[in-house]
């Protein structure tokens, strides 16, 4: 099968033939197969139109079989823009040693964005809820109005009340920090304006607080945000913004991350109950003590 040729059923995923042709020209067969697979799994039903086009990824509006809108982000695997990804993945304890293969790098990036969105959601950050991912395809909550119009980035739709919007951006930045993340690319381009409320997007490059460059990225985020809002008339500076975030972190309730219950089938539960309780103790007794005491020889005991 030619590189960009797709199965006939793949055409049904698109509401417009032009979108299908554009997609087939931009993405390779592996991506086409992944999109088709995720649609068959029910994560979405139809890709409707492009929301945004970037050097690294395209974002489509989609809907599922119930008519619910979805955002489908598809990273391009044949782009040369991924050389910068390494510094955001290396040092992340969640992914270990990274392969240099470009496809694997993109797949890891997609997985990283999904996991970052999960962390953000648990901390109550206004960001898209993650739904599913596979390879270089990420399905998320659609951010827009009830009619399906996507919310524009702050760069295209400035806030009516810049002061109030800026304060709310700091709240979301603090919540993201509480989740254990630094955005690492926060600006007016990666903040959506949804009904005059900020929504943080594009968290693929976001890093854990344990990342070696987390402090540097945080400083850069604050600088970018402060500079933008100062141009919009907000009286602020980087130090006061960071102090506000520190105050917010003290006010927030501690994170709660309860352990997920282990799901077992009835057969598994029965087998678990039937295991003898002494199994672990037997395993322990077979281990040698860390600091064994030397045994006294019979000759030594007689000479005493």
C-alpha positions in Angstrom: 0.0 0.0 0.0 1.4 3.4 -0.9 2.6 5.6 2.0 -0.4 8.0 2.1 -3.0 5.6 0.9 -5.6 4.8 3.5 -8.4 2.2 3.8 -11.7 3.2 2.3 -13.3 3.2 5.7 -10.9 5.9 6.8 -12.7 8.4 4.6 -15.8 8.0 6.8 -13.9 9.6 9.7 -13.8 13.0 7.9 -16.9 15.2 7.4 -15.2 16.9 4.5 -13.3 15.4 1.6 -10.9 18.3 1.4 -9.9 17.7 5.1 -9.3 14.0 4.2 -7.0 14.9 1.3 -5.1 17.4 3.4 -4.6 14.9 6.2 -3.4 12.2 3.8 -0.8 14.6 2.4 0.5 15.8 5.8 0.6 12.6 7.8 2.2 9.2 7.2 0.5 5.9 6.9 1.3 5.0 10.5 -0.5 8.1 11.8 -3.5 7.3 9.5 -3.6 3.8 10.9 -3.5 5.2 14.5 -6.3 7.7 13.9 -8.4 5.0 12.3 -7.8 2.6 15.2 -8.8 5.3 17.9 -11.9 6.1 16.0 -12.9 2.4 15.9 -12.3 2.3 19.6 -14.9 5.0 20.1 -12.7 7.8 21.3 -14.2 10.0 18.5 -16.4 9.3 15.5 -15.7 12.1 12.9 -12.8 14.5 12.4 -14.6 17.7 11.4 -12.1 20.5 10.8 -8.8 21.9 11.8 -8.7 24.1 14.9 -5.0 25.0 14.7 -2.0 24.2 12.5 1.5 24.2 14.0 5.0 23.1 13.0 4.8 20.1 15.4 1.1 19.2 15.5 -2.4 19.8 14.0 -5.5 20.0 16.2 -8.8 18.9 14.9 -12.3 19.4 16.2 -14.1 16.0 16.3 -17.3 14.6 17.8 -18.1 11.2 19.2 -21.2 9.0 18.5 -23.2 11.0 21.1 -22.4 14.3 19.4 -20.0 15.4 22.1 -17.2 17.6 20.8 -13.6 16.4 21.2 -10.2 17.9 20.4 -7.8 15.5 18.6 -4.2 16.6 18.6 -1.9 14.8 16.0 1.8 15.2 16.2 3.7 15.1 12.9 6.4 12.4 12.9 8.3 13.6 9.8 9.0 17.2 11.0 12.4 18.5 11.9 11.1 20.5 14.8 11.6 17.9 17.5 15.3 18.4 18.2 14.3 20.7 21.1 12.1 18.0 22.8 15.1 16.2 24.3 15.8 18.8 27.1 12.2 18.6 28.3 12.1 14.7 28.4 15.6 13.9 29.7 15.6 14.4 33.4 12.0 13.3 33.8 11.9 10.4 36.2 8.7 9.1 34.6 10.3 8.1 31.3 13.9 6.9 32.1 16.4 6.6 29.4 15.1 7.9 26.1 15.6 6.4 22.7 17.0 8.6 19.9 14.6 7.3 17.3 12.4 10.2 16.1 9.2 8.3 16.1 9.7 7.0 19.7 10.6 10.6 20.7 7.3 11.9 19.4 5.4 9.0 21.0 7.0 9.7 24.3 6.1 13.4 23.9 2.5 12.5 23.3 2.4 10.3 26.3 4.0 13.0 28.4 1.4 15.5 27.4 -1.4 13.1 28.4 0.2 12.4 31.8 0.8 16.1 32.4 -2.9 16.8 31.6 -3.9 14.1 34.1 -1.8 15.8 36.8 -3.2 19.2 36.0 -6.8 17.9 36.1 -6.3 16.3 39.6 -5.1 19.7 40.9 -8.1 21.6 39.4 -6.1 23.4 36.7 -8.2 24.9 33.9 -6.8 22.8 31.1 -8.3 20.2 28.7 -9.2 16.9 30.3 -7.3 14.0 28.7 -9.3 11.3 27.2 -7.0 8.9 25.4 -3.7 8.7 23.5 -1.9 6.3 21.2 1.4 6.8 19.5 1.3 10.4 18.2 -2.4 11.0 18.6 -4.0 12.6 21.7 -7.7 13.0 22.3 -8.8 15.7 24.7 -11.7 17.7 26.0 -12.8 20.3 23.4 -12.4 23.9 24.7 -15.0 26.2 23.2 -18.7 27.2 23.4 -21.8 25.0 23.3 -22.1 25.6 19.6 -18.7 24.1 18.9 -16.7 27.3 18.3 -13.2 26.8 19.6 -11.9 29.2 22.2 -9.2 31.4 20.7 -5.7 32.0 22.3 -5.2 35.1 24.3 -3.0 36.4 21.6 -6.0 36.5 19.2 -8.6 37.5 21.8 -7.2 39.7 24.5 -9.0 39.8 27.8 -11.6 42.6 28.3 -10.4 43.0 31.9 -6.6 42.5 31.7 -6.1 42.8 35.5 -8.7 40.2 36.4 -7.5 37.8 33.7 -3.9 38.2 34.9 -4.8 37.3 38.4 -6.6 34.2 37.2 -3.6 33.2 35.1 -1.5 33.4 38.3 -4.0 31.2 40.1 -3.8 28.5 37.3 0.0 28.7 37.3 0.0 28.2 41.1 -2.4 25.2 40.7 -0.2 23.7 38.1 2.8 24.2 40.4 0.8 22.5 43.1 0.3 19.6 40.7 4.1 19.3 40.6 4.5 20.9 37.2 6.0 23.9 35.6 4.4 24.8 32.2 7.8 25.7 30.6 6.2 27.5 27.6 3.6 29.8 29.2 2.6 32.8 27.0 -0.4 34.4 25.3 -0.1 31.7 22.6 -0.7 28.8 25.0 -3.5 30.4 27.1 -7.0 30.1 25.7 -9.6 32.8 26.4 -12.8 30.9 27.2 -15.5 33.3 28.3 -12.9 35.6 29.8 -11.3 32.8 31.8 -7.9 31.3 31.1 -7.3 27.8 30.0 -3.7 26.5 29.9 -2.9 24.3 26.9 0.1 22.7 25.2 1.6 21.1 28.3 3.7 18.5 26.4 6.9 20.4 27.3 5.8 20.9 31.0 8.3 19.4 33.4 8.1 18.0 36.9 9.4 20.2 39.8 12.3 17.6 40.1 13.5 18.4 36.6 17.0 20.0 36.5 15.7 23.0 34.6 12.3 23.4 36.4 13.4 26.6 38.2 14.8 28.2 35.0 11.6 27.4 33.1 9.4 28.8 35.9 11.3 32.1 35.8 10.9 32.2 32.1 7.1 31.5 32.3 6.6 34.3 34.8 8.7 36.7 32.7 6.7 36.0 29.5 3.3 36.4 31.2 4.3 39.5 33.1 5.7 41.2 30.0 2.5 40.4 28.0 0.1 41.8 30.6 2.3 44.9 31.2 1.8 45.7 27.6 -1.9 45.5 28.2 -1.7 48.0 31.0 -1.4 45.8 34.1 0.9 47.3 36.7 3.0 44.3 37.8 6.5 42.8 37.8 8.1 39.3 38.0 8.8 39.5 41.8 5.3 40.5 42.8 3.8 37.8 40.5 6.0 35.1 42.1 5.1 36.4 45.6 1.4 36.1 44.6 2.0 32.5 43.5 3.7 31.7 46.8 0.8 33.2 48.7 -1.7 31.1 46.7 0.2 27.9 47.3 0.0 28.5 51.0 -3.8 29.0 50.7 -4.5 25.9 48.6 -5.4 22.8 50.4 -2.8 20.0 50.2 -2.9 17.7 47.3 -4.8 14.5 47.8 -3.8 11.6 45.6 -5.6 8.5 47.0 -4.4 5.2 45.8 -6.6 3.7 43.1 -8.2 0.4 44.3 -6.8 -2.7 42.6 -9.5 -4.1 40.3 -9.6 -7.9 40.5 -11.9 -10.4 39.0 -13.8 -12.8 41.4 -11.4 -15.6 40.4 -8.4 -13.4 41.2 -9.9 -12.5 44.6 -10.5 -16.2 45.4 -6.9 -17.1 44.5 -5.6 -14.2 46.6 -7.5 -15.4 49.6 -6.4 -19.0 49.1 -2.7 -18.2 49.2 -1.2 -19.3 52.6 -0.2 -16.4 54.8 3.1 -18.1 55.6 4.3 -17.7 52.1 6.0 -14.4 52.7 7.5 -15.5 56.0 9.0 -18.5 54.3 10.6 -16.3 51.8 12.1 -14.1 54.5 13.5 -17.0 56.5 15.4 -18.3 53.5 17.4 -15.0 53.4 20.7 -14.8 55.2 21.0 -12.2 57.9 22.8 -9.0 56.9 25.3 -9.2 59.7 25.6 -12.9 60.8 27.3 -13.5 64.1 30.3 -15.9 63.9 29.6 -19.3 65.3 31.7 -20.5 68.2 33.5 -23.7 67.4 33.3 -26.7 69.8 37.1 -26.4 70.4 36.8 -22.8 71.5 34.0 -23.6 74.0 36.0 -26.4 75.6 39.1 -24.3 76.1 37.2 -21.6 78.0 
